Amino acid sequence: MAEPKRASRKRTKKTKISDIDRQISILLDTGKVVLGYNKSIKDLLLGETKLVIYAHNIQPERKKDLLYYAELGDIKAVEYPGTSLALGKLCGKLFPVTIISVKDLGEAEF
């Protein structure tokens, strides 16, 4: 007597896109952004940025400088909960991105 054949289940990978990921995607599509620490700090000092998003694993010295300059310019700073590699991947880059400086929000809501 043959064993009954087991029905195979297809495993589907469920990925949850967090709200901040969704907003960053909208921001990249509709807004104006600058990637990178040096350019972002320069924009902060010149007052050309409206929002700064930084990765969770940014170096402590850089984070301290970034938050100081953002506070001086009364600019909102948002911490991305993922790593710089995840932030770079979200931006469509093959390298780590530690800071995104936002010049124009577009349709994003932060």
ABEGO torsion letter per residue (X at the ends): XBBBBBBBBBBBBBBBBBAAAAAAAAAAAABBBBBEAAAAAAAAAAGABABBBBBAABBAAAAAAAAAAAAAAGBBBBBBABBAAAAAAAAGBABBBABBBBABAEABBX
